[in-house]
Amino acid sequence: FMMKALGIDFGEARIGISCSDDLGMFAHPHETIQVKNVDPIKRIVEISKEKKVKRIVIGMPRSLDGSYGSAAKKVKNFIKKIKSAIPEIDIQTQDERFTTTLAQRKLQDVGHTVKSSRNIIDEVAAVEILQSFLDQNSGN
């Protein structure tokens, strides 16, 4: 049973947001939150309500050896903040070791230059995070 989900690519300056379709099968880019201009938690709560999502999938950064570093601690703190703001939502993490590289490669494939893709790279990374979660969990 799939549900509508939000994907999050967490960054200290920018947070990429993706959203699945109603069936929870395909992830689409939604927006990039500029952290210095917008309270990210407040915005995520707004998007979640607006899109009626039941689940949030957030990328969990790991070192190449699989260990969690300081970046993972920041994500864990961020998850705590989301949980206290919307306790009823299901939050899952997804290994995101290669998502940004993958996202960059996909954008280059469709002819984006690195400069033009800077604004959407985080959304595309969020799409990768959510899509890999959806793919792994479809049919469960």
WODA-V217566 format. One record per residue. N is the residue number from 1. SS is DSSP state (2 for helix, 1 for strand, 0 for the rest). PSI is psi in whole degrees, -180 to 180 (* if undefined). NEAR is the number of other ideal C-beta (glycine too) atoms within 8 Angstrom. Layout:
{{N SS PSI NEAR} {N SS PSI NEAR}}
This chain:
{{1 0 108 2} {2 0 157 9} {3 0 161 9} {4 0 132 12} {5 1 157 16} {6 1 137 17} {7 1 141 21} {8 1 127 15} {9 1 104 18} {10 0 134 9} {11 0 156 9} {12 0 -29 4} {13 0 -41 6} {14 1 144 9} {15 1 120 13} {16 1 137 18} {17 1 132 16} {18 1 163 18} {19 1 142 14} {20 1 167 18} {21 0 175 8} {22 0 -28 5} {23 0 -8 7} {24 0 36 11} {25 0 -38 8} {26 0 136 8} {27 1 139 13} {28 1 147 9} {29 1 141 10} {30 1 -62 11} {31 1 167 7} {32 1 125 11} {33 1 122 12} {34 1 109 8} {35 0 -32 11} {36 0 -19 4} {37 0 -24 4} {38 0 138 8} {39 0 111 5} {40 2 -38 10} {41 2 -47 9} {42 2 -43 9} {43 2 -41 10} {44 2 -39 17} {45 2 -45 11} {46 2 -49 8} {47 2 -42 14} {48 2 -42 13} {49 2 -47 7} {50 2 -44 6} {51 2 -3 10} {52 0 48 7} {53 0 149 14} {54 0 -13 8} {55 1 146 13} {56 1 132 15} {57 1 119 15} {58 1 136 16} {59 1 132 17} {60 1 110 11} {61 0 136 10} {62 0 154 12} {63 0 165 7} {64 0 -26 5} {65 0 3 4} {66 0 -4 5} {67 0 161 6} {68 0 131 8} {69 0 -155 9} {70 2 -31 5} {71 2 -39 7} {72 2 -37 11} {73 2 -41 9} {74 2 -41 10} {75 2 -42 14} {76 2 -40 8} {77 2 -40 8} {78 2 -42 11} {79 2 -43 11} {80 2 -42 8} {81 2 -41 9} {82 2 -44 15} {83 2 -40 10} {84 2 -25 6} {85 2 -39 10} {86 0 78 9} {87 0 -24 6} {88 0 -8 3} {89 0 143 12} {90 1 125 7} {91 1 125 11} {92 1 152 9} {93 1 154 10} {94 1 130 13} {95 1 128 7} {96 0 29 14} {97 0 -39 7} {98 0 7 6} {99 2 -41 13} {100 2 -42 10} {101 2 -45 7} {102 2 -46 10} {103 2 -43 13} {104 2 -43 11} {105 2 -44 8} {106 2 -41 10} {107 2 -39 12} {108 2 -37 10} {109 2 -36 6} {110 0 15 6} {111 0 17 4} {112 0 139 9} {113 0 162 5} {114 2 -39 8} {115 2 -49 5} {116 2 -23 7} {117 2 -8 13} {118 0 -38 7} {119 0 -26 6} {120 0 -4 11} {121 2 -39 13} {122 2 -36 12} {123 2 -41 15} {124 2 -38 14} {125 2 -40 16} {126 2 -35 18} {127 2 -45 15} {128 2 -44 15} {129 2 -51 18} {130 2 -42 17} {131 2 -41 12} {132 2 -34 10} {133 2 -47 13} {134 2 -43 15} {135 2 -42 7} {136 2 -27 6} {137 2 6 8} {138 0 141 8} {139 0 5 3} {140 0 * 3}}
